[in-house]
Structure formats: C-alpha cells, structure tokens
C-alpha cells in the first residue's frame, strides 16, 4: 500500500544539472541580439522514451533565443507574483491558479512551434497566453474583470483565449480540454494544414477517462495531436503517487509513444516539442511528460504547504529554477553581464507595474455586456434574439 | 436497430398525417432565415419577404382555413413541381447531404454513422460518397468525441454529432454545457461553435428506461445553445439544414418512433427558421401546444374533438429553446386557453418552462389556468401496458380540452 510518506525525489537527479552545460562551446562576448551564432547546449537530463527513440541531448540555440527566454520567463514570473499580490488585495477574485516555476514549459514550447500550431490548456493558463502573444494589459484586465480583458472580462482567470494566435484556452473542468485538443488536431488533419495541436493537462487530469478516449481516437486516425502532461507532482493537494497507480505518465499512452522531459529546462522542452511536432505530423499522437514544479499552491486559496514541505519547495527553487538556469547559461556563455540581466528584470518589473496600473484604471464591462455573445448575432436568431431579454414578445 | 414503427398502435396514431401533407407547405414559416449568403427558397405563409430573397411563387395560393382533419387531398395547383415522397429519416439524410455538398467543412461524427450507415439509416451511403474522414465512425466514447467535435468547431469546421440515442449524450453533458454552450461567451466572442448535436430520443416501443429518455428537459437551461425538435419529414429536412447553417450550437431532437413517417416534400431547396413554431391546425377554442411525437397524439385527439364540436388550434412549437412566443402569443390572444401536451417528465420539463413563459408574458389573455399534460415522473417501464400509461394518450387530451373549455 502506498500510504507511507515518500521522500521527495524531485531534487536527486538534478543536483549536477547546472554544471553539465559548461563544457560546451565557449564564445567570446557577443551582443545579446545576435541571432546567427549557434550555441549547442546539453540538457540537464537525457530524455526517456517510451516506444520511441528519444531525441539527442544537445540542443542548438542562439544568444538571441536565450535572451528572449530569459526576458519572457522573467516577465511570466513577475506577472504571476504580481497576480498573487493583486489577489490578496482582492482585486482578483474567484480562482487564480499561478504558473510560477513552470515557465520553462511555456517558453520552450513557443520556441519550437509557430502561431499556426494550436495550444490548448487547462486553467493554469496565464503564462501560456503571454507566450502566445498576449499582452500584460490584457491579462491583468481579464483577471480584474475589466472590459479590456482578453475575454472582455467575462471569462476570468480560467478562460484566457487568443484565437488569432492559436491559443484555445483556458478551461476550468479538469481534463475536458484534451478531447477539445484532439478535435483541434482533427480539424488540422481535415484541412491538411501541416500543423499540430498541443493539448496540455496536469498529472491530476492524467487519470481522467476522456483523456484515454481521446487518445484512442487520435491514435486510431493518426491525428497530429501532442498530449503534454505538465507533471508538477501534485493534483491540488494529492501527490501523484497517491492518485496514480502508475505515475509514469509518458508511458500511460501504452500504444502511443511517449517522452519524459525535464520541464524546468526550457531548452529540453524546446527540443522535445520540436521532436514531437515532427513525430505527430508523420506518425500521429505522442505524449510528452514535462517534469516540472509549481512554487505556489494549486490556487490562491491553497497555501501549498500542507501536503509538501517548505524545504522541498525551496530546494527545487534553488536547484532547478528555470529562470536561474537560463541566467547561469547566459552568464557562463558571457552573452550578457550580471548587471544587464538585472536591468532586464527591472524593466520587466516596470512593465508589469505599468500594466497593472493601467488595468486598474480601465473600465468594468457595461451591464449590457451580460447578454452579448451568448449567441452569435445575426444568424437565425432574429425572431426575438435568442436570449429573450433583448426583445420581448410583442403582440400585434 | 431499425426504427420500430410498423406496430399497429403506431399506424393508427399516425394515420392522420397523410391528410394534411400539402397543407403543411403553406403554414410552415412566416419569416425568412436571414443568413447573409446563399440563395434558397423559404416557404412563406403570407408572401411577404424582407426584400432580400426571391419571393415564393406559391404565396398567392394560400388556403387559410384548412381544417386538417378532412381527408381531402386537394394538392393545390402550385406553380412548382409536385415534390417527392420520402420517409423522415430520408428527409434528414437529404438535408444532411445537401449541406455536405454545399459546404466542405460540414462533417458528421458518431457511432456507426459511416460504414454501418447509421443506426437509424440517417447517414446511409454518405461514407461512400464523402469518405471516412467526413463521415467518421467513432469509438463508443461520447464524452470525448463530443469534445473533439467542439474542438474542431472552434477552428471552423461544422461537425454534426450524432448520439445513437439521445440518452447516451448524458455522458457528454460536460462538453455540451461548458464547452459547447458557454465557450462563445467565456471567450468574449472569439470562438463560435457551429455544431449540430442530433439523435433520437423519446419513448419508443418498450425500449426500457435508459433508452427512452427525454433530454430536452436536461439541456434546456444551458445558456448559449438552441434546441429544436422535428416532427415531420418536411420540418426535419428544413430544421436539419437550418441547424447546420446556424453559427450557434443547435441540438436537434428526433424521435425514435417518427423515422418512418412518409410525406411529400418540395423538390426545391428550402430552409426553415429555427426559432419558429408551426401552425398545424388553426382553431378558435383552445390552443394546444405540442412538439415531436405528441403532435400526432394531439392530432388524433383533434379528430375526436372536432366531432364533438370543438375547434382546437394546434401548434407544433418546434423550437424548444427559445420558445416562439410570437406565434404562441398570437394564438393565446385568440383562444384564451392553453393546453400543453409534451412527452417530457412533469418535473422540470419543457412544458413546465413553457407554462412559466406563457404565464409571465400573456397572463392577461388567459381565461383559464394553463393545463400541461406530460409524461409521468417515472423511469419508463418495459411492460407495454405500463409504458402506454407513462406517456400522454389521445383520450387524456380530449378529456383535458373538454374540461378546459367548460
């Protein structure tokens, strides 16, 4: 019976993580905007494959990409921490699920794909939205329920969408987004787009039946669907070993190949997503398990420390933090100085503060917005307006 | 799994349909479907158009006072061709095929819709014509294939989800409620979900409790969806086409016992209005509101009532969400008495909502309380005699009208 407390094995394989990258190529100091030089970096941990040959550990990147990673992740980190304060100040209400600690998954995935590929995720969606091209202002406006938000203030934290850059949300019900994601892949196959869909879910959702139903169909019809399990080891308050008989989520697809990836290493995520995209376009679905971690609790109402120790959290923060990893890479490759990185962080902080200030001033939605967008206007619902509040029945 | 319709009981209940085939053509629609593009004919009862669409050539030959129970078949001389006869499931298929021809993004998914041809033959031969991807045989996984269809619709496809029996769609309730109904709203209007969810429901011939469910009562509260119920081949084809063309998610309720109804429908293309009710039989004494299979029970009761000297006005409401309060209201104003005959359960059914809607809007016009005849609040039993008592029978309708009109 797996009821005994198991010590956290989240830190063990990664203690030597940072140093494995230094033997790689050393370049003289180059400007951070340089896109042409290639740097090859080894990922911290090799990939583990299930029914497939894992890609190589050596990832090619460029100084520009690394600097972008740093800036984007710093922005995401800053945004989530700011959202924490806003929630405590009661400007954000309801549910607020924060993504800090998991930023590497968002930026690594973006680096490997285009905006024509689709991403769909669950409710921990703020950073994915940013990664897909959303602005800080839209994020904060939506979180505070203002009309300038990405869903006009009517969705909230769990319902961020950006159709023009292929971000399909933002879903509150655990696991329901995975069949939707396979549907996106179905449409891509139907239209012969040569694009793929990434359906993200957590270790908690990995036990949902609809996931396996959708996976069966995706595999049956060779849909270009990539199921990404963001395994942060806790489904709200339940550790993965207490919820899943087999916590090797990348193997749970059985007949579907899988890959286990260090989700705190943006370069590993990038490599895995590139590999997955090629695979999905040729052979159908593949499962990626991102081994990642969230510093905050499940949501703002969860302190996050009743089911795990503070030592574990701070341990992961010290050993595996994704932003720190990129920072160390940049410094060791002399792509920027310590001060420049600090300046970037200061800029990001300023950006976030400005966006918050602007969002705070922005207006709440108009009361008439309650009834807009329930139905698509003008399509056969004119007899009364399908929601009858708009037009009451009037007898002649 | 063929439709069970040739049992003796069914034919007697439906014999009245043949007598007013041609009349139905004229009373179907009062307004056009203002879809921005497309060139199709909409049957009108008053000849008025909103100026954008070709006028219906038949508008001039209205017969305004047809008493539908007369067994005459004065197929009025219409300028158009006489039309063709077909069964309801064939009408659905015709509508589906026409829409799939017209728009390559329309696709069907469901259990056994492809190679098997559909458990009620609605999709027969379509897979040969359009291929396996457009007429997709899914595994038995309602929750996820409904979700898949909705995901595909978010990108612009127009899937039609077939539930082999509406009751099975309870497994997909989360997808239908949250993702299908609410996504347009929660995304601030970014995503449209133009899906059609269709399937047979209702009490059949001793199919048992789980296969005799009426899901319209469960779905009616979901914001963002539209619900329609077809009852004749004519409105089945028209509503199917309208549902596919609608940008909103539409749930089309068919009935297991109505698939083999035969009727003559026009050769020309026509699309019906999703939100409109159908005047089946105009009258003066009482308004009887009904939909789907109960329409036939009502028409059978109407024959008896006419013989007894009553003049019931029968309206097939067709649109279950939203209700066509315009047609209904006009009728209430004329007759001042309302009887609702439905197949849903007493508690929380369509009748209950309709009663509330009419009371709220037309209270001043009512001379008597609204009477609502619904099915009993029990699981549908297997035994034939018990099952018969579960649903409303024509005798009860006659008794209710007599009491209402005292």
Interface residues (C-beta under 8 A of the other chain):
Chain A: X118 X120 X149 X150 X151 X152 X153 X154 X155 X156 X159 X161 X162 X163 X168 X169 X170 X171 X172 X173 X176 X178 X179 X180 X181 X182 X183 X184 X186 X187 X188 X189 X190 X191 X209 X210 X213 X214 X216 X217 X220 X221 X372 X373 X374 X375 X376 X378 X379 X380 X381 X382 X383 X384 X386 X387 X388 X392 X393 X394 X395 X396
Chain B: X31 X33 X34 X35 X36 X107 X133 X134 X136 X138 X139 X141 X143 X144 X145 X146 X147 X148 X149 X150 X151 X152 X153 X154 X155 X156 X157 X174 X175 X178 X179 X183 X184 X185 X186 X187 X188 X189 X190 X191 X192 X223 X224 X226 X242 X245 X246 X247 X248 X273 X274 X275 X276 X322 X324 X325 X326 X329 X330 X333 X361
